[in-house]
């Protein structure tokens, strides 16, 4: 793992809400800290209603984590484009985030510890 990346279990229950729906709740979330960036919560996919998520064409690359596949959140009222991402085949040093998904916190997407 890159020296500036730390992954550890996140304490407590976490949830993600969008479009008036709870997309998921998890006690198994991971907190990834990378350098001076704010921590990012990665949620196990098994704890989420993946039916709300649609894979987009957007792919970004991190030299330390690998290629990130992006997802849009699809609700009854809206589509939130590229609102989440996942490293489906992460680099060996961050293998813990495989099968996890992270969300961009916005006015439309709420990530909170409950």
N, C-alpha and C positions, 0 to 999 in steps of 0.2 A: 504494500500500500504506500502511496505517496506520503511523505512525512507530514504534510500539512492537512491530511484527511483523517478524521476520527469518526468511527461508527460505534454507537453504543445503544443498548436498549433504552427506549424512551419510557419514562415513568408514568404510570397511570393510564387512563382511558382517553383516547383521542377520537375526534369525529371530523367528518367532512360533510358540509351541506352546500347544496347549490339548487337554485330554482325552486326553493321551498321543500326540497326532498333531502333526506339524510342518505348520502351515498354509501356511508359505511362508518362503523365504529370499530376500534381495535385497542386491545391491551398489548398487542405484539408489535407496535410500531418501533421503528429505529430512528435515531437522531443522527444525521450526518452533518458534521462540521468540517468546512473546507476553508482553511486559511482565515481571513478576516470576514468572510461572508456570514450572514445570519444562518443559524442552523436550519436544516431542512428535515421535515418529518417524512419518512418513507413508510408506507402502509402495506401490510401483506395483502396481495390481491384477493386472497380467499376471504378476507373480511369485508369486501366491497361488492356492491351490485354492479358488476362489470357491464350489465345490460345498458347502463346509463352512459357508458364510455364507448366512443367510436374511434378506431385508429385513424389518424390523419396521415397525410403524405409528408409531414414535417419530420425531419431527422436532424438532430444536432450531434456534434462530436465533442467530447471532453477528452483531452489527452490522458487524463488520469482514470476516468471511469469507463470510457468507451462511447459507443453510439447510443443516443437516447431516442426512443420512439415516442412520439407525442400522441395525445388523445384529446378529442373534443368531448365535452360533457353535453349530452342530449337530454333535455327535459321536455315536459309537455309544452312549456312556454318559450323555450329558447335553445339555441346551440351556442355553447361557450367554446369557441375555437381554441385548440391547442392549450387547454387548461390544465393538462396533466402530462407527466412524462414517466418513462420507465426505461431502465437499462436492462434489456431482455437478455443480453449476453455481456455482462459487465466484465471488466478486466479482473484478473485474479486477485489483486490487492483489495478490491471492494466487492468480492463475491457475495457478501451478506445481503446486498441490495437486490440480488436476483429475485424475481417473483414479487417485487414490491413496486409500488407506484407512489409518486409524489405529485402534489398539486400546487399551482400558483395561487397564493392568497390574493384575492381581489375583492372588489365591492360585491361581486356575484358569487364568490366561492369563499366559504368560511372554514378555516381549519382551527380547531380549538381543543384544548385539553379540558375534559369534563370530569 
